[in-house]
Amino acid sequence: MNRRIDRLLYQKQKSIGERMLLFPLYLLSLPYGGAVRARSLFYSLGLLKTKTLPCPVISVGNITVGGTGKTPLVMTLAKGLMDRGIHVAILSRGYKGKKTSEPVVSDGKTIFLSPEESGDEPFLMAQACKGIPVLVGKDRFLNGRIALQRFGVKGLLLDDGYQHLPLYRDINILLIDSHIGFGDDTLLPRGILREPLSQLRRADLFLLTKVEDPEGYQPLEKKIHEIHPSAQVFHCHYEPVSLVGPKEEQEEVYSLKGKKILALSGVADPQFFSSMLRKSGMKIVREAIFPDHHLYTNKDLSSVEEKSKRVDCIVTTEKDMVKLKKLNIDRLPIRALRIEVKIWEEKEFYQRVLEIF
């Protein structure tokens, strides 16, 4: 039932019956919307204070619930800036991580916190971004100061920072899933919007994700420009680059072409993950889908093992592999799909970002 409601919320068009079913959620969205608008107003009037750090701050976030690809973009952006001679640190809130007094997940060389302590996404970023410090915690201002003092970085990246108004940012990058847009433009819990669409005006750059053809999204871009006429809109897609084993061994992504696959995922958009596997030539015969950020148990693993008896390989996401490694998966033929974000207008995008340094 929950999965059916989730699918319904993401639908752009809904029947009269579906709208009636969701009416109680619409009533709940009214006080939520009021609270969100009041919070934004208080910050804009200075009644709630915004703190400033003595370095450029770039926020990557979204205005909808679900996965728009924030973490992959943060990793790509951090590496891209490092390649261009700018050393940055990543500041993450650490969704579902345990409370810990130590905010440093990684100093760029050594990982100090476990996935359970840091959260799965900060741990993945620390694992994938060599040479880039990763810090976790709700107080991004404090963690930003720690990053500047300890690691001498020249800038900071906020992972999922669009709603983090207590910290001033020099560039707000807003990601929008090109497949779902804004749903049917309604607020939580009736729809998928975390904020009213009027808050698009806070963004400096827009990045449409999962875009195979940059010319094919004019209606969505038109809607953005109606609200934010001066918006700069860029496009990106995800490219599978390799398969990674439990011990970080890597294989060519097409090594499983034509093979029977069990697609295992606990992400916001499992259908898109499966579609990437199919585009890589894999034959998905079974799927094991868990909630986003799911913490796997031995019981889950037994279920997955049972489903995998007639497949050649289990393929999961890197985010899921981080949590699966704490279980006994050595006996399973399992690989994670490693992806990279490719920005269609990469040169122009980085030119805009580098202006603040």
Secondary structure, DSSP 4 states (H G I P E B T S, - for coil): -HHHHHHHHH-SS--HHHHHHTHHHHHHHHHHHHHHHHHHHHHHHTSS--B--SS-EEEEEESBSS--SHHHHHHHHHHHHHHTT--EEEEE--TTPPP-S--EEE-SS-B-S-HHHH-HHHHHHHHH-TT--EEESS-HHHHHHHHHHHH--SEEEEET-TT-TTB--SEEEEEEETTTTTTTS-BTTTSSBSS-GGGGGG-SEEEEES-S-GGG-HHHHHHHHHH-TT-EEEEEEEEEEEEE-TTS-EE-GGGGTT-EEEEEE-SS-HHHHHHHHHHTT-EEEEEEE--TT----HHHHHHHHHHTTT-SEEEEEHHHHHHHTTS--TTS-EEEEEEEEEETTHHHHHHHHHTT-
